[in-house]
Amino acid sequence: MGVQFILCLNRRGKVRLQRWYYPCDEERRRFTIEDVHYRVGEALAHGGGNTIPYGATLKLVFKRYNGVTFIVCVPCLENELYYLQSIPAFVRELDMELENVSELDLVYNFHKMDAILDRFYNCGELMLKGDN
């Protein structure tokens, strides 16, 4: 089982990127996004680190850059540091492509961001450079 979903949310909870690696209807996605935004916001406000449990079998790994929070949902048994390292690597790629990426860049250049995301995650599996 790999990555369940990837979200990029601004401080208000607006979605700047979403990728789901399991079948899910629109209503369930909307509920999940709201729930994740609330939980991650609470964790960031209280300085609780970069990982929080999400349900009985999942955890959220997240990092905030320039007002945008990048969130990866993975099974509890996965190595969270591996996924935590993928977030800055993904942001560096975005920075190189979009020159100092900002929230507006994510909105107007979603096709580039989507292509970069596909290079990092293939069918829900993390593909960092050096992986074979």
Secondary structure, 3 states (H helix, E strand, C coil): CCCCEEEEEECCCCEEEEEECCCCCHHHHHHHHHHHHHHHHHHHHCCCCCEEEECCCEEEEEEEECCEEEEEEEECCCCHHHHHHHHHHHHHHHHHHHCCCCHHHHHHCHHHHHHHHHHHEECCEECCCCCC
